[in-house]
Amino acid sequence: MSRKSQRRYRKRPDRRVWVFSELNHDLRPEQIANILTAAGLEQARLEAEATQEHERQHTHHGVGSVTEEVPDA
């Protein structure tokens, strides 16, 4: 395989990666559940922060904050 056809992967500095030094066949289901839950909660937190930032950016630029005056009848 030539070097150009190989894909390169770089981890973003703010992204966490789970690293296990060796395969542990003794993991109990509760331990696996705890690991997955922690990772899922972290992902949800990051997505909530990104959503808030996105909404803040659009609010400050006037998008979505259009108000229309209605004359009194």
PQR file with spaces between the fields and no chain letter, atoms N, CA, C, O and H, PARSE charges and radii, in Angstrom:
ATOM       1  N    MET     1       0.845   -1.172    0.000 -0.4000 1.5000
ATOM       2  CA   MET     1       0.000    0.000    0.000 -0.0000 2.0000
ATOM       3  C    MET     1       0.894    1.240    0.000  0.5500 1.7000
ATOM       4  O    MET     1       1.846    1.326    0.775 -0.5500 1.4000
ATOM       5  N    SER     2       0.583    2.185   -0.863 -0.4000 1.5000
ATOM       6  CA   SER     2       1.398    3.390   -0.908 -0.0000 2.0000
ATOM       7  C    SER     2       1.053    4.304    0.263  0.5500 1.7000
ATOM       8  O    SER     2      -0.015    4.192    0.864 -0.5500 1.4000
ATOM       9  H    SER     2      -0.191    2.114   -1.493  0.4000 1.0000
ATOM      10  N    ARG     3       1.967    5.199    0.570 -0.4000 1.5000
ATOM      11  CA   ARG     3       1.748    6.123    1.694 -0.0000 2.0000
ATOM      12  C    ARG     3       0.560    7.035    1.459  0.5500 1.7000
ATOM      13  O    ARG     3      -0.128    7.398    2.413 -0.5500 1.4000
ATOM      14  H    ARG     3       2.835    5.290    0.082  0.4000 1.0000
ATOM      15  N    LYS     4       0.300    7.413    0.224 -0.4000 1.5000
ATOM      16  CA   LYS     4      -0.793    8.340   -0.063 -0.0000 2.0000
ATOM      17  C    LYS     4      -2.157    7.710    0.180  0.5500 1.7000
ATOM      18  O    LYS     4      -3.111    8.425    0.486 -0.5500 1.4000
ATOM      19  H    LYS     4       0.859    7.117   -0.551  0.4000 1.0000
ATOM      20  N    SER     5      -2.272    6.408    0.055 -0.4000 1.5000
ATOM      21  CA   SER     5      -3.568    5.770    0.242 -0.0000 2.0000
ATOM      22  C    SER     5      -3.872    5.466    1.706  0.5500 1.7000
ATOM      23  O    SER     5      -4.988    5.065    2.036 -0.5500 1.4000
ATOM      24  H    SER     5      -1.496    5.827   -0.192  0.4000 1.0000
ATOM      25  N    GLN     6      -2.881    5.656    2.590 -0.4000 1.5000
ATOM      26  CA   GLN     6      -3.120    5.412    4.006 -0.0000 2.0000
ATOM      27  C    GLN     6      -3.819    6.620    4.618  0.5500 1.7000
ATOM      28  O    GLN     6      -3.472    7.764    4.327 -0.5500 1.4000
ATOM      29  H    GLN     6      -1.975    5.982    2.322  0.4000 1.0000
ATOM      30  N    ARG     7      -4.795    6.355    5.457 -0.4000 1.5000
ATOM      31  CA   ARG     7      -5.492    7.443    6.139 -0.0000 2.0000
ATOM      32  C    ARG     7      -4.753    7.776    7.430  0.5500 1.7000
ATOM      33  O    ARG     7      -4.249    6.890    8.120 -0.5500 1.4000
ATOM      34  H    ARG     7      -5.077    5.426    5.693  0.4000 1.0000
ATOM      35  N    ARG     8      -4.700    9.051    7.740 -0.4000 1.5000
ATOM      36  CA   ARG     8      -4.079    9.479    8.991 -0.0000 2.0000
ATOM      37  C    ARG     8      -5.179    9.908    9.936  0.5500 1.7000
ATOM      38  O    ARG     8      -6.189   10.476    9.520 -0.5500 1.4000
ATOM      39  H    ARG     8      -5.109    9.771    7.180  0.4000 1.0000
ATOM      40  N    TYR     9      -4.978    9.635   11.191 -0.4000 1.5000
ATOM      41  CA   TYR     9      -5.950   10.003   12.209 -0.0000 2.0000
ATOM      42  C    TYR     9      -5.249   10.821   13.262  0.5500 1.7000
ATOM      43  O    TYR     9      -4.215   10.416   13.792 -0.5500 1.4000
ATOM      44  H    TYR     9      -4.157    9.174   11.529  0.4000 1.0000
ATOM      45  N    ARG    10      -5.809   11.969   13.566 -0.4000 1.5000
ATOM      46  CA   ARG    10      -5.269   12.785   14.646 -0.0000 2.0000
ATOM      47  C    ARG    10      -6.373   13.071   15.642  0.5500 1.7000
ATOM      48  O    ARG    10      -7.483   13.454   15.272 -0.5500 1.4000
ATOM      49  H    ARG    10      -6.649   12.299   13.136  0.4000 1.0000
ATOM      50  N    LYS    11      -6.060   12.885   16.887 -0.4000 1.5000
ATOM      51  CA   LYS    11      -7.006   13.161   17.955 -0.0000 2.0000
ATOM      52  C    LYS    11      -6.950   14.644   18.260  0.5500 1.7000
ATOM      53  O    LYS    11      -5.871   15.216   18.417 -0.5500 1.4000
ATOM      54  H    LYS    11      -5.158   12.575   17.189  0.4000 1.0000
ATOM      55  N    ARG    12      -8.125   15.269   18.345 -0.4000 1.5000
ATOM      56  CA   ARG    12      -8.168   16.667   18.751 -0.0000 2.0000
ATOM      57  C    ARG    12      -7.669   16.757   20.187  0.5500 1.7000
ATOM      58  O    ARG    12      -7.894   15.838   20.974 -0.5500 1.4000
ATOM      59  H    ARG    12      -9.002   14.804   18.218  0.4000 1.0000
ATOM      60  N    PRO    13      -6.995   17.849   20.542 -0.5600 1.5000
ATOM      61  CA   PRO    13      -6.450   17.969   21.902  0.2800 2.0000
ATOM      62  C    PRO    13      -7.516   17.879   22.995  0.5500 1.7000
ATOM      63  O    PRO    13      -7.223   17.421   24.099 -0.5500 1.4000
ATOM      64  N    ASP    14      -8.752   18.311   22.704 -0.4000 1.5000
ATOM      65  CA   ASP    14      -9.790   18.294   23.734 -0.0000 2.0000
ATOM      66  C    ASP    14     -10.588   16.997   23.762  0.5500 1.7000
ATOM      67  O    ASP    14     -11.538   16.874   24.535 -0.5500 1.4000
ATOM      68  H    ASP    14      -8.990   18.684   21.806  0.4000 1.0000
ATOM      69  N    ARG    15     -10.223   16.049   22.945 -0.4000 1.5000
ATOM      70  CA   ARG    15     -10.968   14.792   22.880 -0.0000 2.0000
ATOM      71  C    ARG    15     -10.291   13.725   23.721  0.5500 1.7000
ATOM      72  O    ARG    15      -9.079   13.524   23.642 -0.5500 1.4000
ATOM      73  H    ARG    15      -9.451   16.149   22.317  0.4000 1.0000
ATOM      74  N    ARG    16     -11.102   13.040   24.534 -0.4000 1.5000
ATOM      75  CA   ARG    16     -10.547   11.980   25.381 -0.0000 2.0000
ATOM      76  C    ARG    16     -10.578   10.642   24.662  0.5500 1.7000
ATOM      77  O    ARG    16     -11.481   10.356   23.876 -0.5500 1.4000
ATOM      78  H    ARG    16     -12.087   13.203   24.598  0.4000 1.0000
ATOM      79  N    VAL    17      -9.587    9.846   24.948 -0.4000 1.5000
ATOM      80  CA   VAL    17      -9.526    8.514   24.363 -0.0000 2.0000
ATOM      81  C    VAL    17      -9.314    7.520   25.500  0.5500 1.7000
ATOM      82  O    VAL    17      -8.459    7.721   26.363 -0.5500 1.4000
ATOM      83  H    VAL    17      -8.854   10.078   25.587  0.4000 1.0000
ATOM      84  N    TRP    18     -10.094    6.457   25.493 -0.4000 1.5000
ATOM      85  CA   TRP    18      -9.914    5.410   26.500 -0.0000 2.0000
ATOM      86  C    TRP    18      -8.771    4.515   26.042  0.5500 1.7000
ATOM      87  O    TRP    18      -8.784    4.003   24.923 -0.5500 1.4000
ATOM      88  H    TRP    18     -10.788    6.294   24.792  0.4000 1.0000
ATOM      89  N    VAL    19      -7.788    4.330   26.907 -0.4000 1.5000
ATOM      90  CA   VAL    19      -6.633    3.505   26.560 -0.0000 2.0000
ATOM      91  C    VAL    19      -6.515    2.392   27.597  0.5500 1.7000
ATOM      92  O    VAL    19      -6.476    2.641   28.802 -0.5500 1.4000
ATOM      93  H    VAL    19      -7.777    4.747   27.816  0.4000 1.0000
ATOM      94  N    PHE    20      -6.460    1.182   27.105 -0.4000 1.5000
ATOM      95  CA   PHE    20      -6.296    0.029   27.981 -0.0000 2.0000
ATOM      96  C    PHE    20      -4.967   -0.619   27.626  0.5500 1.7000
ATOM      97  O    PHE    20      -4.700   -0.907   26.460 -0.5500 1.4000
ATOM      98  H    PHE    20      -6.491    0.980   26.127  0.4000 1.0000
ATOM      99  N    SER    21      -4.145   -0.845   28.627 -0.4000 1.5000
ATOM     100  CA   SER    21      -2.814   -1.389   28.369 -0.0000 2.0000
ATOM     101  C    SER    21      -2.880   -2.828   27.861  0.5500 1.7000
ATOM     102  O    SER    21      -2.010   -3.264   27.107 -0.5500 1.4000
ATOM     103  H    SER    21      -4.362   -0.611   29.575  0.4000 1.0000
ATOM     104  N    GLU    22      -3.897   -3.552   28.269 -0.4000 1.5000
ATOM     105  CA   GLU    22      -4.054   -4.918   27.779 -0.0000 2.0000
ATOM     106  C    GLU    22      -5.531   -5.292   27.881  0.5500 1.7000
ATOM     107  O    GLU    22      -6.287   -4.675   28.632 -0.5500 1.4000
ATOM     108  H    GLU    22      -4.604   -3.197   28.882  0.4000 1.0000
ATOM     109  N    LEU    23      -5.918   -6.277   27.144 -0.4000 1.5000
ATOM     110  CA   LEU    23      -7.306   -6.723   27.165 -0.0000 2.0000
ATOM     111  C    LEU    23      -7.605   -7.373   28.510  0.5500 1.7000
ATOM     112  O    LEU    23      -6.886   -8.266   28.959 -0.5500 1.4000
ATOM     113  H    LEU    23      -5.304   -6.778   26.534  0.4000 1.0000
ATOM     114  N    ASN    24      -8.666   -6.912   29.137 -0.4000 1.5000
ATOM     115  CA   ASN    24      -9.028   -7.427   30.441 -0.0000 2.0000
ATOM     116  C    ASN    24     -10.290   -8.278   30.288  0.5500 1.7000
ATOM     117  O    ASN    24     -11.388   -7.747   30.122 -0.5500 1.4000
ATOM     118  H    ASN    24      -9.250   -6.186   28.772  0.4000 1.0000
ATOM     119  N    HIS    25     -10.127   -9.575   30.344 -0.4000 1.5000
ATOM     120  CA   HIS    25     -11.264  -10.492   30.187 -0.0000 2.0000
ATOM     121  C    HIS    25     -12.101  -10.581   31.462  0.5500 1.7000
ATOM     122  O    HIS    25     -13.173  -11.186   31.469 -0.5500 1.4000
ATOM     123  H    HIS    25      -9.235  -10.007   30.478  0.4000 1.0000
ATOM     124  N    ASP    26     -11.605   -9.977   32.530 -0.4000 1.5000
ATOM     125  CA   ASP    26     -12.304  -10.064   33.807 -0.0000 2.0000
ATOM     126  C    ASP    26     -13.245   -8.889   34.079  0.5500 1.7000
ATOM     127  O    ASP    26     -13.759   -8.749   35.189 -0.5500 1.4000
ATOM     128  H    ASP    26     -10.734   -9.486   32.524  0.4000 1.0000
ATOM     129  N    LEU    27     -13.467   -8.051   33.075 -0.4000 1.5000
ATOM     130  CA   LEU    27     -14.386   -6.926   33.282 -0.0000 2.0000
ATOM     131  C    LEU    27     -15.789   -7.451   33.549  0.5500 1.7000
ATOM     132  O    LEU    27     -16.297   -8.315   32.834 -0.5500 1.4000
ATOM     133  H    LEU    27     -13.049   -8.165   32.173  0.4000 1.0000
ATOM     134  N    ARG    28     -16.391   -6.915   34.582 -0.4000 1.5000
ATOM     135  CA   ARG    28     -17.771   -7.285   34.895 -0.0000 2.0000
ATOM     136  C    ARG    28     -18.717   -6.370   34.126  0.5500 1.7000
ATOM     137  O    ARG    28     -18.335   -5.254   33.773 -0.5500 1.4000
ATOM     138  H    ARG    28     -15.978   -6.214   35.163  0.4000 1.0000
ATOM     139  N    PRO    29     -19.936   -6.815   33.859 -0.5600 1.5000
ATOM     140  CA   PRO    29     -20.894   -5.972   33.132  0.2800 2.0000
ATOM     141  C    PRO    29     -21.093   -4.608   33.793  0.5500 1.7000
ATOM     142  O    PRO    29     -21.289   -3.612   33.097 -0.5500 1.4000
ATOM     143  N    GLU    30     -21.043   -4.547   35.135 -0.4000 1.5000
ATOM     144  CA   GLU    30     -21.215   -3.261   35.819 -0.0000 2.0000
ATOM     145  C    GLU    30     -20.080   -2.298   35.479  0.5500 1.7000
ATOM     146  O    GLU    30     -20.300   -1.096   35.335 -0.5500 1.4000
ATOM     147  H    GLU    30     -20.883   -5.356   35.701  0.4000 1.0000
ATOM     148  N    GLN    31     -18.871   -2.831   35.354 -0.4000 1.5000
ATOM     149  CA   GLN    31     -17.731   -1.978   35.014 -0.0000 2.0000
ATOM     150  C    GLN    31     -17.869   -1.436   33.590  0.5500 1.7000
ATOM     151  O    GLN    31     -17.604   -0.262   33.333 -0.5500 1.4000
ATOM     152  H    GLN    31     -18.692   -3.808   35.471  0.4000 1.0000
ATOM     153  N    ILE    32     -18.277   -2.285   32.694 -0.4000 1.5000
ATOM     154  CA   ILE    32     -18.488   -1.856   31.308 -0.0000 2.0000
ATOM     155  C    ILE    32     -19.589   -0.798   31.264  0.5500 1.7000
ATOM     156  O    ILE    32     -19.465    0.207   30.564 -0.5500 1.4000
ATOM     157  H    ILE    32     -18.493   -3.239   32.902  0.4000 1.0000
ATOM     158  N    ALA    33     -20.661   -1.030   32.013 -0.4000 1.5000
ATOM     159  CA   ALA    33     -21.765   -0.063   32.054 -0.0000 2.0000
ATOM     160  C    ALA    33     -21.288    1.276   32.606  0.5500 1.7000
ATOM     161  O    ALA    33     -21.672    2.325   32.089 -0.5500 1.4000
ATOM     162  H    ALA    33     -20.762   -1.846   32.582  0.4000 1.0000
ATOM     163  N    ASN    34     -20.466    1.259   33.636 -0.4000 1.5000
ATOM     164  CA   ASN    34     -19.943    2.503   34.204 -0.0000 2.0000
ATOM     165  C    ASN    34     -19.087    3.271   33.195  0.5500 1.7000
ATOM     166  O    ASN    34     -19.192    4.493   33.089 -0.5500 1.4000
ATOM     167  H    ASN    34     -20.154    0.407   34.056  0.4000 1.0000
ATOM     168  N    ILE    35     -18.256    2.562   32.470 -0.4000 1.5000
ATOM     169  CA   ILE    35     -17.407    3.199   31.456 -0.0000 2.0000
ATOM     170  C    ILE    35     -18.270    3.818   30.365  0.5500 1.7000
ATOM     171  O    ILE    35     -18.059    4.969   29.980 -0.5500 1.4000
ATOM     172  H    ILE    35     -18.171    1.569   32.557  0.4000 1.0000
ATOM     173  N    LEU    36     -19.238    3.062   29.869 -0.4000 1.5000
ATOM     174  CA   LEU    36     -20.106    3.570   28.802 -0.0000 2.0000
ATOM     175  C    LEU    36     -20.962    4.737   29.282  0.5500 1.7000
ATOM     176  O    LEU    36     -21.181    5.693   28.538 -0.5500 1.4000
ATOM     177  H    LEU    36     -19.409    2.128   30.181  0.4000 1.0000
ATOM     178  N    THR    37     -21.443    4.666   30.510 -0.4000 1.5000
ATOM     179  CA   THR    37     -22.259    5.748   31.059 -0.0000 2.0000
ATOM     180  C    THR    37     -21.440    7.022   31.187  0.5500 1.7000
ATOM     181  O    THR    37     -21.903    8.100   30.815 -0.5500 1.4000
ATOM     182  H    THR    37     -21.266    3.890   31.114  0.4000 1.0000
ATOM     183  N    ALA    38     -20.234    6.906   31.705 -0.4000 1.5000
ATOM     184  CA   ALA    38     -19.372    8.080   31.854 -0.0000 2.0000
ATOM     185  C    ALA    38     -19.090    8.723   30.496  0.5500 1.7000
ATOM     186  O    ALA    38     -19.146    9.945   30.357 -0.5500 1.4000
ATOM     187  H    ALA    38     -19.858    6.030   32.007  0.4000 1.0000
ATOM     188  N    ALA    39     -18.789    7.901   29.508 -0.4000 1.5000
ATOM     189  CA   ALA    39     -18.510    8.431   28.171 -0.0000 2.0000
ATOM     190  C    ALA    39     -19.758    9.075   27.568  0.5500 1.7000
ATOM     191  O    ALA    39     -19.667   10.127   26.936 -0.5500 1.4000
ATOM     192  H    ALA    39     -18.743    6.908   29.621  0.4000 1.0000
ATOM     193  N    GLY    40     -20.908    8.458   27.756 -0.4000 1.5000
ATOM     194  CA   GLY    40     -22.163    9.012   27.235 -0.0000 2.0000
ATOM     195  C    GLY    40     -22.526   10.326   27.886  0.5500 1.7000
ATOM     196  O    GLY    40     -22.966   11.253   27.207 -0.5500 1.4000
ATOM     197  H    GLY    40     -20.982    7.603   28.270  0.4000 1.0000
ATOM     198  N    LEU    41     -22.346   10.422   29.204 -0.4000 1.5000
ATOM     199  CA   LEU    41     -22.638   11.671   29.907 -0.0000 2.0000
ATOM     200  C    LEU    41     -21.696   12.788   29.468  0.5500 1.7000
ATOM     201  O    LEU    41     -22.123   13.931   29.306 -0.5500 1.4000
ATOM     202  H    LEU    41     -21.988    9.669   29.756  0.4000 1.0000
ATOM     203  N    GLU    42     -20.439   12.468   29.279 -0.4000 1.5000
ATOM     204  CA   GLU    42     -19.472   13.465   28.810 -0.0000 2.0000
ATOM     205  C    GLU    42     -19.855   13.955   27.415  0.5500 1.7000
ATOM     206  O    GLU    42     -19.788   15.152   27.136 -0.5500 1.4000
ATOM     207  H    GLU    42     -20.093   11.539   29.411  0.4000 1.0000
ATOM     208  N    GLN    43     -20.256   13.035   26.542 -0.4000 1.5000
ATOM     209  CA   GLN    43     -20.664   13.418   25.188 -0.0000 2.0000
ATOM     210  C    GLN    43     -21.903   14.301   25.239  0.5500 1.7000
ATOM     211  O    GLN    43     -21.983   15.289   24.509 -0.5500 1.4000
ATOM     212  H    GLN    43     -20.311   12.063   26.769  0.4000 1.0000
ATOM     213  N    ALA    44     -22.860   13.968   26.078 -0.4000 1.5000
ATOM     214  CA   ALA    44     -24.081   14.773   26.211 -0.0000 2.0000
ATOM     215  C    ALA    44     -23.748   16.173   26.721  0.5500 1.7000
ATOM     216  O    ALA    44     -24.329   17.157   26.263 -0.5500 1.4000
ATOM     217  H    ALA    44     -22.795   13.166   26.671  0.4000 1.0000
ATOM     218  N    ARG    45     -22.817   16.264   27.664 -0.4000 1.5000
ATOM     219  CA   ARG    45     -22.411   17.571   28.188 -0.0000 2.0000
ATOM     220  C    ARG    45     -21.777   18.420   27.097  0.5500 1.7000
ATOM     221  O    ARG    45     -22.076   19.608   26.976 -0.5500 1.4000
ATOM     222  H    ARG    45     -22.345   15.465   28.036  0.4000 1.0000
ATOM     223  N    LEU    46     -20.903   17.813   26.305 -0.4000 1.5000
ATOM     224  CA   LEU    46     -20.254   18.542   25.219 -0.0000 2.0000
ATOM     225  C    LEU    46     -21.266   19.002   24.168  0.5500 1.7000
ATOM     226  O    LEU    46     -21.167   20.115   23.652 -0.5500 1.4000
ATOM     227  H    LEU    46     -20.660   16.848   26.403  0.4000 1.0000
ATOM     228  N    GLU    47     -22.238   18.143   23.854 -0.4000 1.5000
ATOM     229  CA   GLU    47     -23.258   18.513   22.882 -0.0000 2.0000
ATOM     230  C    GLU    47     -24.141   19.639   23.413  0.5500 1.7000
ATOM     231  O    GLU    47     -24.521   20.530   22.654 -0.5500 1.4000
ATOM     232  H    GLU    47     -22.318   17.239   24.273  0.4000 1.0000
ATOM     233  N    ALA    48     -24.473   19.615   24.702 -0.4000 1.5000
ATOM     234  CA   ALA    48     -25.282   20.682   25.296 -0.0000 2.0000
ATOM     235  C    ALA    48     -24.519   22.010   25.251  0.5500 1.7000
ATOM     236  O    ALA    48     -25.102   23.049   24.943 -0.5500 1.4000
ATOM     237  H    ALA    48     -24.164   18.891   25.319  0.4000 1.0000
ATOM     238  N    GLU    49     -23.230   21.978   25.552 -0.4000 1.5000
ATOM     239  CA   GLU    49     -22.416   23.191   25.477 -0.0000 2.0000
ATOM     240  C    GLU    49     -22.371   23.724   24.050  0.5500 1.7000
ATOM     241  O    GLU    49     -22.491   24.929   23.830 -0.5500 1.4000
ATOM     242  H    GLU    49     -22.756   21.134   25.802  0.4000 1.0000
ATOM     243  N    ALA    50     -22.200   22.829   23.082 -0.4000 1.5000
ATOM     244  CA   ALA    50     -22.140   23.248   21.687 -0.0000 2.0000
ATOM     245  C    ALA    50     -23.477   23.847   21.240  0.5500 1.7000
ATOM     246  O    ALA    50     -23.495   24.826   20.495 -0.5500 1.4000
ATOM     247  H    ALA    50     -22.103   21.850   23.261  0.4000 1.0000
ATOM     248  N    THR    51     -24.585   23.270   21.686 -0.4000 1.5000
ATOM     249  CA   THR    51     -25.905   23.791   21.343 -0.0000 2.0000
ATOM     250  C    THR    51     -26.097   25.181   21.930  0.5500 1.7000
ATOM     251  O    THR    51     -26.594   26.079   21.250 -0.5500 1.4000
ATOM     252  H    THR    51     -24.570   22.474   22.291  0.4000 1.0000
ATOM     253  N    GLN    52     -25.706   25.366   23.185 -0.4000 1.5000
ATOM     254  CA   GLN    52     -25.823   26.684   23.816 -0.0000 2.0000
ATOM     255  C    GLN    52     -24.977   27.718   23.087  0.5500 1.7000
ATOM     256  O    GLN    52     -25.427   28.840   22.859 -0.5500 1.4000
ATOM     257  H    GLN    52     -25.302   24.636   23.737  0.4000 1.0000
ATOM     258  N    GLU    53     -23.766   27.350   22.725 -0.4000 1.5000
ATOM     259  CA   GLU    53     -22.885   28.267   22.006 -0.0000 2.0000
ATOM     260  C    GLU    53     -23.489   28.633   20.650  0.5500 1.7000
ATOM     261  O    GLU    53     -23.454   29.793   20.237 -0.5500 1.4000
ATOM     262  H    GLU    53     -23.400   26.438   22.911  0.4000 1.0000
ATOM     263  N    HIS    54     -24.037   27.644   19.971 -0.4000 1.5000
ATOM     264  CA   HIS    54     -24.668   27.873   18.669 -0.0000 2.0000
ATOM     265  C    HIS    54     -25.844   28.844   18.809  0.5500 1.7000
ATOM     266  O    HIS    54     -25.992   29.768   18.010 -0.5500 1.4000
ATOM     267  H    HIS    54     -24.065   26.703   20.307  0.4000 1.0000
ATOM     268  N    GLU    55     -26.676   28.628   19.827 -0.4000 1.5000
ATOM     269  CA   GLU    55     -27.824   29.511   20.053 -0.0000 2.0000
ATOM     270  C    GLU    55     -27.367   30.911   20.421  0.5500 1.7000
ATOM     271  O    GLU    55     -27.968   31.892   19.983 -0.5500 1.4000
ATOM     272  H    GLU    55     -26.556   27.877   20.476  0.4000 1.0000
ATOM     273  N    ARG    56     -26.302   31.022   21.226 -0.4000 1.5000
ATOM     274  CA   ARG    56     -25.769   32.330   21.604 -0.0000 2.0000
ATOM     275  C    ARG    56     -25.284   33.092   20.382  0.5500 1.7000
ATOM     276  O    ARG    56     -25.533   34.290   20.252 -0.5500 1.4000
ATOM     277  H    ARG    56     -25.813   30.226   21.582  0.4000 1.0000
ATOM     278  N    GLN    57     -24.597   32.403   19.492 -0.4000 1.5000
ATOM     279  CA   GLN    57     -24.073   33.058   18.289 -0.0000 2.0000
ATOM     280  C    GLN    57     -25.205   33.575   17.416  0.5500 1.7000
ATOM     281  O    GLN    57     -25.124   34.682   16.883 -0.5500 1.4000
ATOM     282  H    GLN    57     -24.394   31.430   19.598  0.4000 1.0000
ATOM     283  N    HIS    58     -26.243   32.793   17.269 -0.4000 1.5000
ATOM     284  CA   HIS    58     -27.357   33.205   16.413 -0.0000 2.0000
ATOM     285  C    HIS    58     -28.188   34.300   17.067  0.5500 1.7000
ATOM     286  O    HIS    58     -28.750   35.141   16.366 -0.5500 1.4000
ATOM     287  H    HIS    58     -26.308   31.894   17.702  0.4000 1.0000
ATOM     288  N    THR    59     -28.277   34.309   18.373 -0.4000 1.5000
ATOM     289  CA   THR    59     -29.031   35.346   19.071 -0.0000 2.0000
ATOM     290  C    THR    59     -28.314   36.683   18.963  0.5500 1.7000
ATOM     291  O    THR    59     -28.957   37.712   18.755 -0.5500 1.4000
ATOM     292  H    THR    59     -27.820   33.626   18.943  0.4000 1.0000
ATOM     293  N    HIS    60     -26.996   36.684   19.100 -0.4000 1.5000
ATOM     294  CA   HIS    60     -26.226   37.930   19.050 -0.0000 2.0000
ATOM     295  C    HIS    60     -26.185   38.536   17.658  0.5500 1.7000
ATOM     296  O    HIS    60     -25.967   39.739   17.521 -0.5500 1.4000
ATOM     297  H    HIS    60     -26.474   35.848   19.269  0.4000 1.0000
ATOM     298  N    HIS    61     -26.386   37.746   16.639 -0.4000 1.5000
ATOM     299  CA   HIS    61     -26.377   38.271   15.277 -0.0000 2.0000
ATOM     300  C    HIS    61     -27.768   38.661   14.799  0.5500 1.7000
ATOM     301  O    HIS    61     -27.947   39.024   13.637 -0.5500 1.4000
ATOM     302  H    HIS    61     -26.563   36.768   16.750  0.4000 1.0000
ATOM     303  N    GLY    62     -28.740   38.590   15.677 -0.4000 1.5000
ATOM     304  CA   GLY    62     -30.081   39.012   15.313 -0.0000 2.0000
ATOM     305  C    GLY    62     -30.926   37.922   14.696  0.5500 1.7000
ATOM     306  O    GLY    62     -32.116   38.136   14.465 -0.5500 1.4000
ATOM     307  H    GLY    62     -28.595   38.295   16.622  0.4000 1.0000
ATOM     308  N    VAL    63     -30.373   36.784   14.426 -0.4000 1.5000
ATOM     309  CA   VAL    63     -31.129   35.692   13.844 -0.0000 2.0000
ATOM     310  C    VAL    63     -32.013   35.088   14.925  0.5500 1.7000
ATOM     311  O    VAL    63     -31.534   34.759   16.010 -0.5500 1.4000
ATOM     312  H    VAL    63     -29.406   36.610   14.614  0.4000 1.0000
ATOM     313  N    GLY    64     -33.272   34.944   14.639 -0.4000 1.5000
ATOM     314  CA   GLY    64     -34.177   34.322   15.590 -0.0000 2.0000
ATOM     315  C    GLY    64     -34.687   35.279   16.648  0.5500 1.7000
ATOM     316  O    GLY    64     -35.481   34.892   17.505 -0.5500 1.4000
ATOM     317  H    GLY    64     -33.661   35.211   13.757  0.4000 1.0000
ATOM     318  N    SER    65     -34.235   36.535   16.598 -0.4000 1.5000
ATOM     319  CA   SER    65     -34.700   37.480   17.603 -0.0000 2.0000
ATOM     320  C    SER    65     -35.503   38.611   16.964  0.5500 1.7000
ATOM     321  O    SER    65     -35.548   39.725   17.487 -0.5500 1.4000
ATOM     322  H    SER    65     -33.590   36.850   15.902  0.4000 1.0000
ATOM     323  N    VAL    66     -36.123   38.319   15.851 -0.4000 1.5000
ATOM     324  CA   VAL    66     -36.909   39.325   15.153 -0.0000 2.0000
ATOM     325  C    VAL    66     -38.217   39.537   15.897  0.5500 1.7000
ATOM     326  O    VAL    66     -38.957   38.591   16.164 -0.5500 1.4000
ATOM     327  H    VAL    66     -36.087   37.414   15.427  0.4000 1.0000
ATOM     328  N    THR    67     -38.490   40.790   16.225 -0.4000 1.5000
ATOM     329  CA   THR    67     -39.761   41.125   16.855 -0.0000 2.0000
ATOM     330  C    THR    67     -40.467   42.129   15.958  0.5500 1.7000
ATOM     331  O    THR    67     -39.835   42.984   15.338 -0.5500 1.4000
ATOM     332  H    THR    67     -37.889   41.559   16.007  0.4000 1.0000
ATOM     333  N    GLU    68     -41.735   42.016   15.901 -0.4000 1.5000
ATOM     334  CA   GLU    68     -42.522   42.883   15.033 -0.0000 2.0000
ATOM     335  C    GLU    68     -43.548   43.620   15.884  0.5500 1.7000
ATOM     336  O    GLU    68     -44.275   43.020   16.676 -0.5500 1.4000
ATOM     337  H    GLU    68     -42.249   41.322   16.404  0.4000 1.0000
ATOM     338  N    GLU    69     -43.588   44.938   15.699 -0.4000 1.5000
ATOM     339  CA   GLU    69     -44.557   45.711   16.464 -0.0000 2.0000
ATOM     340  C    GLU    69     -45.908   45.608   15.789  0.5500 1.7000
ATOM     341  O    GLU    69     -46.030   45.738   14.570 -0.5500 1.4000
ATOM     342  H    GLU    69     -42.998   45.426   15.055  0.4000 1.0000
ATOM     343  N    VAL    70     -46.916   45.374   16.605 -0.4000 1.5000
ATOM     344  CA   VAL    70     -48.274   45.284   16.099 -0.0000 2.0000
ATOM     345  C    VAL    70     -49.018   46.514   16.599  0.5500 1.7000
ATOM     346  O    VAL    70     -49.066   46.754   17.805 -0.5500 1.4000
ATOM     347  H    VAL    70     -46.816   45.269   17.595  0.4000 1.0000
ATOM     348  N    PRO    71     -49.604   47.303   15.687 -0.5600 1.5000
ATOM     349  CA   PRO    71     -50.312   48.507   16.115  0.2800 2.0000
ATOM     350  C    PRO    71     -51.535   48.148   16.940  0.5500 1.7000
ATOM     351  O    PRO    71     -52.172   47.120   16.709 -0.5500 1.4000
ATOM     352  N    ASP    72     -51.862   49.002   17.906 -0.4000 1.5000
ATOM     353  CA   ASP    72     -53.063   48.784   18.724 -0.0000 2.0000
ATOM     354  C    ASP    72     -54.313   48.905   17.853  0.5500 1.7000
ATOM     355  O    ASP    72     -54.392   49.775   16.987 -0.5500 1.4000
ATOM     356  H    ASP    72     -51.346   49.838   18.094  0.4000 1.0000
ATOM     357  N    ALA    73     -55.259   48.054   18.082 -0.4000 1.5000
ATOM     358  CA   ALA    73     -56.489   48.075   17.294 -0.0000 2.0000
ATOM     359  C    ALA    73     -57.510   49.019   17.855  0.5500 1.7000
ATOM     360  O    ALA    73     -58.601   49.148   17.300 -0.5500 1.4000
ATOM     361  H    ALA    73     -55.195   47.347   18.786  0.4000 1.0000
